[in-house]
Amino acid sequence: MPDTNVRRFQRAGEEEQEEERERTDEVTCPECGGKVAADAEHGETVCEDCGLVIEEDSIDRGPEWRAFDAAEKDEKSRVGAPTTNMMHDKGLSTNIGWQDKDAYGNQLSNRQRQKMQRLRTWNERFRTRDSKERNLKQALGEIDRMASALGLPDSVRETSSVIYRRALNENLLPGRSIEGVATASLYAAARQAGTPRSLDEITQVSRVEKDEIARTYRYVVRELNLEVAPADPESYVPRFASDLDLSDESERRARQLLKSAKEAGIHSGKSPVGLAAAAVYAASLLTNEKVTQSDVSEVANISEVTIRNRYHELLEAEDGITT
């Protein structure tokens, strides 16, 4: 509870700072009408044009201590981690460590270890008080597992957690598996963030079949009115090029091929993953880097036949534009 109160006061202070900045943006200098800025170092509000001090002795709502690196900042901070949607309780409940050590790093006695184990058990029971929280805990664990396997950033995990929470609150789960909705949420979040993963890649790390993922994804997007733009083939190029150890020149060449394909209109109705894989393969040949169709097929999880067909289409499109 004390940590929760401290976080609440800290958030209130941040909101007050934001309101003060907004008020400062609206205020103009009474002397010359110029722009007003807050000088946090001196606790003053001054005009940027004429230098008039409009307010002084403003309250500093930051910590009273200084830190010169991230480790020192974490060590001196007296509050816990910020709230996050990636945990079912948003990180506000107590976590009991598993190390069986006291605050000084000493091992606990057998009696103390048994006591801590009982406390952990009861703590887990209290953290998930009803079926909705148990559902959420399982789903967010699945999202974290799949995102780690796919190398997706924390921002995508946060977004997918929000999407799943919305689906749960709007009662979209009856008749659908927790794993299916969690996978669909992650797939949608990755596409929204501009770091898409193909449906085949998602299926490899998921516990449900490809057809169920696609069906659930369409249902979630439709019911929640999510704005998900069609996947851009260029967004796959950096990852494929990195996995194949290609140079920056090959990556730029692949982007040029895809731009030419868009101008020619041959990208419509084609798989963006297949186009990206073919562009990477064609670019590697044009820059004299030895990459086989088999290598690209393995990285992109696309058949060699698809790569060959798209490869010829890309080269023809570029020849048609250049001529």
Secondary structure, DSSP 8 states (H G I E B T S, - for coil): -HHHHHHHHHHHHHHHHHHHHHHHHH-B-TTT--BEEEETTTTEEEETTT--EEE-S----S-SS--SSHHHHHHH--S-----TTSTTTT-S----SS-B-TTS-B--HHHHHHHHHHHHHHHHHHS-SHHHHHHHHHHHHHHHHHHHHT--HHHHHHHHHHHHHHHHTT--TTS-HHHHHHHHHHHHHHHTT----HHHHHHHSSS-HHHHHHHHHHHHHHHT-------GGGGHHHHHHHTT--HHHHHHHHHHHHHHHHHTTTTTS-HHHHHHHHHHHHHHHTT----HHHHHHHHT--HHHHHHHHHHHHHHHHHHH-
